[in-house]
Amino acid sequence: MKLLTLLLSFATILSVSAQTPDVKDFVASATQRGTEPVDYIFRLFEQSDIVVIGERDHRDTTQYELILEILGDPRFAERVGYVYTEVGCVNRTDDVNRLIKNRSLSDDEFNEELYSYLRKGEVFYTLWEKYNRVQFLKGLHKINRDSRRKITLGLTDCDFAWEDVDSAQEYLDIYNGPACDYRDSTMAANFAKMYAKQRPLKGKRKALIITNQPHATNAAFAKRDYLRQGRWLKNLFGEQRVKIVMLNWAEYRLFDGRRMPLVADGKWDAAFEMLGCKPFGMDIQDTPYGATPYADPAYGNLLWQEIADGIIYYKPYYETVLAAGVRGIVDKEFEEEFMRRTNIFYEAMGLPKTSLSDAKSSYDGFTAVEGTFPQKAEEVKAQIRSLIPDK
């Protein structure tokens, strides 16, 4: 009987500990611990050497407003100097730095060189059509042009070059090979090699890494010996030298084709509304945010403080924007090579052949939608505001 009582008590404790805290608890925590996001990132650099930002949807342009604000702060070039991205194959690193560090280019000349670089292929898809890549590289070039010290960009994805691929089988040999199949460890290893060659600034090597949230997590799949990039980095460099920060988003892991549930059933976002949507960044260890269950069963029953060190709320989720397509990227001269890659990729993926016009429609154009898509932003806003408790 005593054993049964003990087990029931233990189960009750577990149940209570797994419950999401109240909205007012999140408000109090952010009020007490939150600080302006850019200053928060630089505070982390005072404590650690490597800061990982877990970005939202690859198409999200809003997040790059914040990222460019961080990079454009004079402290970044002077104290850190190096930024790394998931997007971009490692073998293109020299090419992209020649581009973003060329101060002699006018805006028109830079745009021409940028398109030429993008057509080479930064990734192992036909092209990378997410518009925030253009936004990011343009912004980084402007920062370098106007700054005394230049920022270096490192590309961490697996080695790949379209000029070395002539068939679907050759493509699959690379795509299914160990470097691409185990991308998280590959990206961590590629970063480590470049990081070791960095020139120390003020006696220290510092680096900012931008990678999608699934890769940024300090976690491993529960039923598979597969570590995420964030976990690899902490294993390689040490728990305290690496800090992982997630940007506010929704539960992308639970997307059902129609909607993505809000984090903590919307309580995080409701708290942000109660704070007047004033941006903040904060550590989440031993806070209501950290005690929130992480809604991805693939990693087991984890809390947010187990997969990240901090969070940043920059703008409301319903104000984010998804944008894809680069107008003019597939010009007349590039059409033949574009279709060659498209045909190889489609055959490798088992897709039916497509026409030039249909293939171009996904790349050579521009489409922007609400970041909550396919849900309406107003619907999400109303949902969030309905959770705000009465005073």
ABEGO torsion letter per residue (X at the ends): XAAAAAAAAAAAAAAAAABBBBAAAAAAAAAAABBBAAAAAAAAAAABABBBBBBBBAABAAAAAAAAAAAABAAAAAAAGBBBBABEBAAAAAAAAAAAABAABBAAAAAAAAAAAAAAEABABABBABAAAAAAAAAAAAAAAABABBBBBBBABBBBBAAABABAAAAAAAAABAAAABAAAAAAAAAAAAAAABBBBGGBBBBBBBBBAAAABBBBBAABBBBBAAAAAAAAAEAAABBBBBBBBBBAAABAGABBBBBGGGAAAAAAAAAGGBBBBBBABGBAAAABBBBBAAAEBBBAAAABABBBBABBAAABBBBBEBBGABBAAAAAAAAAAAAAAAAAAGBBBBBAAAAAAAABEBBBBBAAOABBAAAAAAAAAAABBBX
